[in-house]
Amino acid sequence: MKKLLQSLTSLWKEDPLRYWEKRARKHGVRSVLNLGHSREEVDAVTEWQKGILFPMLKAELVGGEQTLLDFGCGPGRFTGGLAQLLGGQAVGVDPIQHLLDIAPAAPNTEYRVSRDGRIPLADGSVDVIWCCLVLGGIAESALPSTVAEFTRVLKPGGLLFLVENTAEKPDSKHWQFRSLAWYQQLFPDVALRQLGDYEDLGERISVLAGRKR
Ligand SMILES: C[S@@+](CC[C@H](N)C(=O)[O-])C[C@H]1O[C@@H](n2cnc3c(N)ncnc32)[C@H](O)[C@@H]1O
């Protein structure tokens, strides 16, 4: 009985990166979507999200931004388009090498793997951080170091653009559903404003942006 409980507990506590690795190998690009979407829907969902999110980001840019970090870029669904939108360089960063391997090459776009929670970019080197549906998959205990990494790489006055699932539902094994206010207090150095919401398969997705003080 004790052994059974121990193995159930270790199953429950599966390392999050191991989980993403397995999910990526099983589902490819679809692994980064709500799996309620079929394989056939992946491209259409991505284009639909771009149609909502890219104009919101564009409205937040002041011009002159040169470097964007796509944090938790997965298979690079947005990275190349973000470089184009910015008219600058985009760097997609993700801990799962398999996802980076299937990310498409695009002009002014590169992909780098992150290790041990460190973003492989220099201090104060980034004008914009785009973070789309990533933080909900990171445990609360690991978030302070993620926030510290954002603060380290983002230039003073740089823009944080955040997209997160804020549905009011219980956490699942690998996803935390947090409120908008929760994300706002997570970044004391960024005055995050709600730009809008959209719904995906009945779940509320919130879009926030703000500049580093
Ligand atoms: C739901 S997917 C979103 C991917 C991408 N942003 C998109 O919208 O297509 C979550 C991504 O976060 C990545 N991820 C998981 N833990 C991470 C961490 N600690 N730091 C950075 N990325 C992480 C996963 O590998 C995965 O690519």
The ligand as an ORCA input file, in Angstrom:
! r2SCAN-3c Opt
* xyz 0 1
  C       1.105     26.047    -23.814
  S       2.733     26.029    -24.474
  C       2.772     27.607    -25.312
  C       3.850     27.696    -26.343
  C       3.865     28.982    -27.160
  N       4.011     30.141    -26.328
  C       2.616     29.069    -28.006
  O       1.667     29.759    -27.587
  O       2.590     28.435    -29.040
  C       3.766     26.253    -23.056
  C       5.247     26.307    -23.419
  O       5.984     26.655    -22.242
  C       7.178     25.931    -22.240
  N       7.695     25.889    -20.872
  C       7.385     25.036    -19.879
  N       8.072     25.334    -18.752
  C       8.816     26.416    -19.047
  C       9.738     27.208    -18.307
  N      10.018     26.935    -17.037
  N      10.332     28.249    -18.933
  C      10.053     28.527    -20.224
  N       9.176     27.824    -20.977
  C       8.568     26.783    -20.394
  C       6.788     24.583    -22.812
  O       7.894     23.857    -23.285
  C       5.831     25.007    -23.923
  O       6.510     25.228    -25.114
*
